[in-house]
Amino acid sequence: MSVRAESFRRAAMGSAFRVALVGASLVLLGNNAQAQIQESEFRAADGTTYQVLVAANLGGGAELIRVTTLAGAIAGAGSCAATGDMSGDPTSAIGGVLPPLMQLHPYASIRRTAIVIPNDISEINFVSTFGGRVTLGTGGGALNVCLNAFDCMGQSNVQALTTLDQNSGGVPAACIAEGRQAACDGSNLRDVFAFGLAASGTPPICTTPDNVTVNSTVCAPTPADGFSLLDGQAVVFIYNSSLSASGFAIAAGGFGITSDGINNAACPANSIVSATGDNDSQSAPPPPTPTPTNTSTVTATNTNTPTNTPTATNTVTSTFTSTSTLTPSSTATNTNTRTNTPTSTETPPPTNTRPPIPVVPSPTSPAGLVMIIGLGGGLLWALRRMARVK
């Protein structure tokens, strides 16, 4: 979504939510034509919020807008503006939050551009991927604004960013003003970001909150605080810090200033001729990034496929079993072969060589005499034994 139509659609949605979500109001007194600040809110995929303020097609005799109050918060923000027709009529404007339920966004988490002049102020485009990119103007002269340099890679005319405590680029340092009450806002006491006032502390707190211009009169001098946007100029504020799951609201308040003294109320140059206030609110951005990322990872199932098929483990087990079985088989075979071979070879020779009749020695030979003596001794022993038995 990077078309101007999307900006108008979001602005319309924000207008529909103003009363329901942030209690904003716009009150006009008399028939004086109003010079309105044009405010657009864009949400990036990671939750980063871009607040674009534009001064364009100013009416009511104003040639510029003096922005005196600004706000951004996750819990809501509101604005109001009221002015009369004649010199001296009361006029008021504010854009802020209602504490304690509404709290200004952390001061140190906000960045801004300098005041810029796009080549076509009516053309504001937005790319929501990652940290987002706002494009002001068209063609090669278009200005690109990104919180992260990565999101502006390859783009031309990338605008530098600065913190709120810097006085540069046509915008003075900001401070936090607490408890400001505008006539158009009833009894509400709002906290706001103000500009160009003395401050102290971290974050800087405006030393004298009453010096923040939220109430004045028609034809009064241009407020000393705030910053000016001439017709055709713009400035971008960027809110960051873990906003991906949160809605976010923005608001601004200021006064239309005549620079040439030509206006219906016959106010002199450099005086107030109108009041302006605007706010917008957007819900948390949809989570397109987590959805496709998680789907592609789970679909691939790279981890489950190799892990659940451990073929190598089964192969190793069967190999060990086969090896241990073969070893005892070969040992038994070698032992049997060696035993059977000498037994079958030695048996036939003694069987074939043995004489059928034993040889008896001669009685006259020494062996014969020994044999006769032995036989006689044996016979004598036998006779004695038989006599004992009787």
Secondary structure, 3 states (H helix, E strand, C coil): CCCHHHHHHHHHHHHHHHHHHHCCCCCCCCCCCCCCCEEEEEECCCCCEEEEEEECCCCCCCCEEEEEEEEEECCCCEEEEECCCCCCCEEEEEEEECCCCCCCCCHHHEEECCCECCCCCCCEEEECCCCCEEEECCHHHCEEECCCHHHHCCCCCECCCEECCCCECCECCEEEEEEECCHHHCCCCEEEEEECCCEECCCCEECCHHHCCCEEECCCECCCCCEEEECCEEEEEEECCCCCCCCEEEEEEEEEEECCCCCCCCCCCCEEEEEEEEEEEECCCCCCCHHHHHHHHHHHCCCHHHHCCCHHHHHHHHHHHHHHHHHHHHHHHHHHHHHHHHHHHHCHHHHHHCCCCCCCCCCCCHHHHHHHHHHHHHHHHHHHHHHHHC
